[in-house]
Amino acid sequence: MALPAKGSRDPSLPHIRTKLPGPAASKVLEQDRQFISPSYTRPYPLVARKGRGAIIEDVDGNRFLDFSAGIAVVATGHCHPKVVRAIQKQAAELIHMSGTDFYYPSLARLAQKLAEITPGNAPKRVYFGNSGTEAIEAAMKLARIYTGRDKFIAFTNAFHGRTLGALSLTASRPVQRRGFGPLVPGVVHIPYANCYRCAYNLKPEDCGMHCARVIEEQLFQTLLPSDEVAAIFVEPIQGEGGLIVPPPEFLRELRRICDKYGILLVADEVQCGFGRTGKMWACEHSQVVPDIICLAKGIASGMPLSATVSRADIMNWPPGAHASTFGGNPVSIAASLATIELLEEKLVVQAERLGQYLLQRLRDWPDRHALVGDIRGQGLMVGIELVLDRQSKQYATPQRDRLVQAAFEKGLLVLGCGVSTIRLVPPLTVSQKQIDFAVDVLDRCLTKIESDSAPKSARSQNQRK
């Protein structure tokens, strides 16, 4: 696909009309620097004004193609008309009542819907919060009170949130933990099933899922009493940690271990759930049913909402044991019910189809681009890992960061993850034309970065060719 001119008038594609950041954006950035916490991470100066579908317009009228989806949140695209109508209707009737102390119909209706569509046929119950980290905190408390045990197993490169309990499970970046100790005790981390960078230097075809079996064969034999472990927390696909897609056998082996030792398996589907991977839930790719599943991000198309769903016999804690003033807000619930309808109508199937197309467009990049070490993903959750050398797999973090910035300057919004991976998580409403645009932008930007990074002699030879 030929890239449109910088001033493309196609409303479904970017249109950059000012220097970035523009004058209006620069004023906001100055105000932001003065009053907003510096703990936020902003890779480029996008100052959003409005959005529709996969397009974001900034305060200066520049138009961007959003392949971050608000960090995998707006599954139905920005401001989907059906979701907007549901929000407006509910906001005119009841904005807040607090489901912890009162009843309202939509709270039970959404809980029933989530119980029906999450994996497993057993009766279930639902706890509502406001964010992914709250869903994880609820799961931690629930696992402890149900099992009577206090230990947890989690994985390196995992991201489960930043509140103190969830942070104790998180092992993605040192900056997220530095200075906040002591964290919740009793959490043991082991390497995740990253076949591109196996911590045990094994090959997936003959490793026998050693990265899961190490729990039973080493951890339980030397360090951690199995009868003290309440739960294993796992992302079916790691997002923030580098867009890592494990073999299907990985979750199955974890399920076997949990069943054998009376441990709960908690699936963190905060980023990979709600159709993102081409199935409603990422754990469905492994045919694994977790005991507890944690949901957020794509649950309500941008409205704050999370859910912790478990078997009914597990979620049997007494009144007052756990609650949230704002969790299950009526307006957020209305957005969620509309979102789920759209996902079930066509968007989950579309994510599978367009995800296959996106991966096919990228499949030959390791052969064409010296900096590309690995392409991986499921559905519209795709990672491009950059390396300086294919043999050593040395991380190419500066080049990754330059690619993110270069794409922004061309009107494409992407985010990094892991040490040197580009994360592609567009709205599930994205079109094939928009995927082509994004791939072509990244292709050209990466070619330029590789050319600039090449030794002078190599560049001279390429120019003579």
Residue pairs with C-beta under 8 A, 6 or more apart in sequence:
1 433
1 436
1 437
1 440
2 440
3 437
3 440
3 441
3 444
4 10
4 13
4 437
6 15
6 16
7 15
7 16
7 17
8 14
8 15
9 15
11 55
11 63
12 53
12 54
12 55
12 431
12 433
12 434
13 63
13 65
13 411
13 433
13 434
13 437
14 55
14 62
14 63
14 64
14 65
14 410
14 411
14 412
14 437
15 62
15 63
15 411
16 62
16 63
16 409
16 410
16 411
17 60
17 61
17 62
18 60
18 61
18 62
20 44
20 45
20 62
20 408
20 409
21 29
21 45
21 47
21 58
21 60
22 58
22 59
22 60
22 61
22 62
23 60
24 47
24 58
24 59
24 60
25 45
25 46
25 47
25 58
25 59
25 60
26 45
28 47
28 59
29 45
29 47
43 401
43 404
43 405
43 408
43 415
43 416
44 404
44 405
44 408
46 56
46 58
46 64
46 408
46 413
47 58
47 59
47 60
48 56
48 57
48 58
48 59
49 57
49 58
49 59
50 56
50 57
50 78
50 79
51 57
51 66
51 74
51 78
51 79
52 77
52 78
52 79
53 77
53 78
53 80
53 427
53 429
53 430
54 65
54 66
54 67
54 69
54 77
54 78
54 426
54 427
54 429
54 430
54 431
54 434
55 63
55 64
55 65
55 66
55 78
56 63
56 64
56 66
56 78
56 413
57 63
57 64
58 64
62 411
63 411
64 408
64 411
64 412
64 413
65 411
65 412
65 413
65 434
65 437
65 438
66 74
66 78
66 413
66 426
66 427
67 412
67 413
67 414
67 424
67 425
67 426
67 430
67 438
68 413
68 414
68 415
68 423
68 425
68 426
69 75
69 425
69 426
69 427
70 78
70 302
71 271
71 297
71 415
71 425
72 239
72 271
72 272
72 276
72 297
72 298
72 381
72 425
73 297
73 298
73 301
73 302
74 298
74 301
74 302
74 427
75 274
75 275
75 276
75 297
75 298
75 301
75 339
75 343
75 347
75 427
75 428
76 82
76 83
76 301
76 338
76 339
76 342
76 343
76 347
76 427
76 428
76 429
77 301
77 427
77 428
77 429
77 430
78 302
78 427
80 301
80 338
80 339
80 342
80 429
82 338
82 341
82 342
83 301
83 335
83 338
83 339
83 342
85 338
86 334
86 335
86 337
86 338
87 303
87 331
87 334
87 335
89 334
90 106
90 330
90 331
90 333
90 334
91 331
93 330
94 104
94 330
95 329
95 330
95 331
96 326
96 329
96 330
97 104
97 330
98 325
98 326
99 107
99 128
99 327
99 328
100 323
100 324
100 325
100 327
104 330
106 330
106 333
106 334
106 337
107 128
107 328
107 330
107 333
109 333
109 337
110 126
110 128
110 328
110 333
110 336
110 337
111 125
111 126
111 128
111 307
113 337
113 340
114 124
114 126
114 295
114 307
114 309
115 123
115 124
115 125
115 126
115 309
117 280
117 340
117 344
118 124
118 281
118 293
118 295
118 309
119 281
119 283
119 284
119 288
119 289
119 290
119 293
120 289
120 290
120 311
122 311
122 312
122 313
123 311
123 312
123 313
124 309
124 310
124 311
124 312
124 315
125 309
125 310
125 311
125 312
125 315
126 307
126 308
126 309
126 315
127 135
127 138
127 142
127 307
127 308
127 309
127 315
127 322
127 327
128 305
128 306
128 307
128 324
128 327
128 328
129 135
129 137
129 138
129 296
129 305
129 306
129 307
129 308
129 324
129 327
130 304
130 305
130 306
130 324
130 326
130 327
130 329
131 161
131 296
131 304
131 306
132 160
132 161
132 268
132 270
132 271
132 294
132 296
132 297
132 306
133 160
133 161
133 162
133 163
133 166
134 161
134 163
134 296
134 306
134 324
134 327
135 270
135 294
135 295
135 296
135 306
135 307
135 308
136 160
136 161
136 165
136 166
136 169
136 233
136 268
136 270
136 294
137 161
137 163
137 165
137 166
138 294
138 308
138 322
139 231
139 233
139 266
139 292
139 294
139 308
139 310
140 152
140 165
140 166
140 169
140 184
140 231
140 233
141 165
141 317
141 321
141 322
142 292
142 308
142 310
142 314
142 315
142 317
142 322
143 149
143 152
143 230
143 231
143 264
143 266
143 292
144 150
144 230
145 317
145 321
146 230
146 264
146 314
146 316
146 317
147 230
147 231
147 262
147 263
147 264
149 227
149 228
149 229
149 230
150 186
150 228
150 230
151 186
151 187
151 188
151 224
151 225
151 228
151 229
151 230
152 168
152 169
152 186
152 187
152 188
152 229
152 230
152 231
152 232
152 233
153 187
153 188
153 189
153 190
153 215
153 219
153 224
153 229
153 231
153 232
153 233
153 263
154 160
154 169
154 170
154 171
154 187
154 188
154 189
154 232
154 233
154 234
155 171
155 189
155 190
155 191
155 192
155 233
155 234
155 235
155 238
156 171
156 189
156 190
156 191
156 192
156 199
156 241
157 171
157 172
157 192
157 194
157 238
157 241
157 242
157 244
157 418
158 169
158 170
158 171
158 172
158 189
158 192
158 233
158 234
158 235
158 238
158 241
158 268
159 170
159 172
159 176
159 235
159 238
159 239
159 240
159 241
160 166
160 167
160 169
160 170
160 233
160 235
160 268
160 270
161 167
161 169
161 170
161 270
162 170
162 176
164 180
164 183
164 184
165 184
167 176
167 177
167 180
167 183
168 183
168 184
168 187
169 187
169 233
170 176
170 177
171 177
171 189
171 241
172 240
172 241
177 183
186 228
188 219
188 223
188 224
190 211
190 214
190 215
190 219
191 199
191 200
191 211
192 211
192 238
192 241
192 244
192 246
193 209
193 211
193 212
193 244
193 246
193 247
193 250
194 238
194 242
194 244
194 246
195 204
195 246
195 247
196 244
196 373
196 374
196 376
196 385
196 393
197 393
198 204
198 207
198 211
199 211
200 207
200 210
200 211
200 214
202 210
204 247
209 247
209 249
209 250
209 253
211 250
212 249
212 250
212 253
212 254
212 257
213 253
213 257
215 232
215 254
215 257
216 226
216 257
216 260
216 261
220 226
220 261
226 261
226 263
227 261
227 262
229 261
229 263
230 263
230 264
231 263
231 264
231 265
231 266
231 291
231 292
232 254
232 257
232 258
232 263
232 264
232 265
232 266
233 266
233 268
234 251
234 254
234 265
234 266
234 267
234 268
235 241
235 267
235 268
235 269
235 271
235 272
236 246
236 251
236 267
236 268
236 269
236 272
236 281
236 282
236 283
236 285
236 286
236 288
237 243
237 244
237 245
237 246
237 271
237 272
237 277
237 282
237 378
237 381
238 244
239 271
239 272
239 381
239 417
239 423
239 425
240 271
240 417
240 418
241 417
241 418
242 383
242 385
242 417
242 418
242 419
242 421
243 376
243 377
243 381
243 382
243 383
243 385
243 417
243 418
243 421
243 423
244 376
244 383
244 418
245 376
245 377
245 378
245 383
248 285
248 286
248 287
249 286
250 286
251 267
251 283
251 286
251 288
252 286
252 287
252 288
254 265
254 288
255 265
255 288
255 289
257 263
258 264
258 265
258 291
264 291
264 292
264 314
265 288
265 290
265 291
265 292
266 290
266 291
266 292
266 293
266 294
267 281
267 282
267 283
267 288
267 290
267 292
267 293
267 294
268 294
269 281
269 282
269 283
269 293
269 294
269 295
270 294
270 295
270 296
270 297
270 306
271 297
271 381
271 425
272 281
272 282
272 378
272 381
273 280
273 281
273 282
273 293
273 295
273 297
273 298
273 299
274 280
274 295
274 297
274 298
274 299
274 339
274 340
274 343
275 298
275 343
275 347
275 348
275 351
275 379
275 428
276 282
276 298
276 351
276 379
276 380
276 381
276 425
276 428
277 285
277 351
277 355
277 378
277 379
277 380
277 381
278 348
278 349
278 351
278 352
278 353
278 355
278 356
278 378
278 379
278 380
279 285
279 348
279 352
279 379
280 343
280 348
281 293
282 378
282 381
283 289
283 290
283 293
285 378
291 310
291 311
291 314
292 308
292 309
292 310
292 314
293 308
293 309
293 310
294 306
294 307
294 308
294 309
295 306
295 307
295 308
295 309
296 305
296 306
296 307
298 339
299 305
299 306
299 307
299 336
299 339
300 332
300 333
300 335
300 336
300 339
301 335
301 336
301 338
301 339
302 335
303 329
303 331
303 332
303 335
303 336
304 326
304 329
304 332
305 327
305 328
305 329
305 332
305 333
305 335
305 336
306 327
308 315
343 428
347 428
347 429
348 428
350 428
350 429
351 379
351 380
351 428
352 379
354 380
354 430
354 432
354 435
355 377
355 378
355 379
355 380
355 381
355 382
357 432
357 435
358 377
358 380
358 382
358 424
358 435
358 439
359 375
359 377
359 382
361 435
361 436
361 439
362 375
362 382
362 384
362 439
363 375
365 372
365 375
365 384
365 443
366 372
366 373
366 374
366 375
366 390
369 446
369 447
369 450
370 450
371 386
371 387
371 388
371 396
371 399
371 446
371 449
371 450
371 453
372 384
372 385
372 386
372 387
372 446
373 385
373 386
373 387
373 390
373 393
374 383
374 384
374 385
374 387
375 382
375 383
375 384
375 385
376 382
376 383
376 385
377 383
377 424
380 424
380 425
380 426
380 428
380 430
381 424
381 425
382 423
382 424
382 425
383 417
383 418
383 421
383 422
383 423
383 424
384 421
384 422
384 424
384 442
385 418
385 420
385 421
385 422
386 395
386 396
386 399
386 400
386 403
386 420
386 421
386 422
387 393
387 394
387 395
387 396
387 420
388 394
388 395
388 396
388 399
395 419
395 420
396 420
397 419
397 420
399 420
399 449
399 453
400 416
400 420
400 421
400 422
401 416
402 449
403 414
403 422
403 442
403 445
403 446
403 449
404 414
404 415
404 416
404 422
406 445
406 448
406 449
407 413
407 414
407 441
407 442
407 445
408 414
410 441
410 444
410 445
411 441
412 437
412 438
412 441
412 442
414 422
414 423
414 424
414 438
414 442
415 422
415 423
415 425
416 422
416 423
417 423
422 442
424 438
426 434
426 435
426 438
451 459
451 462
454 462
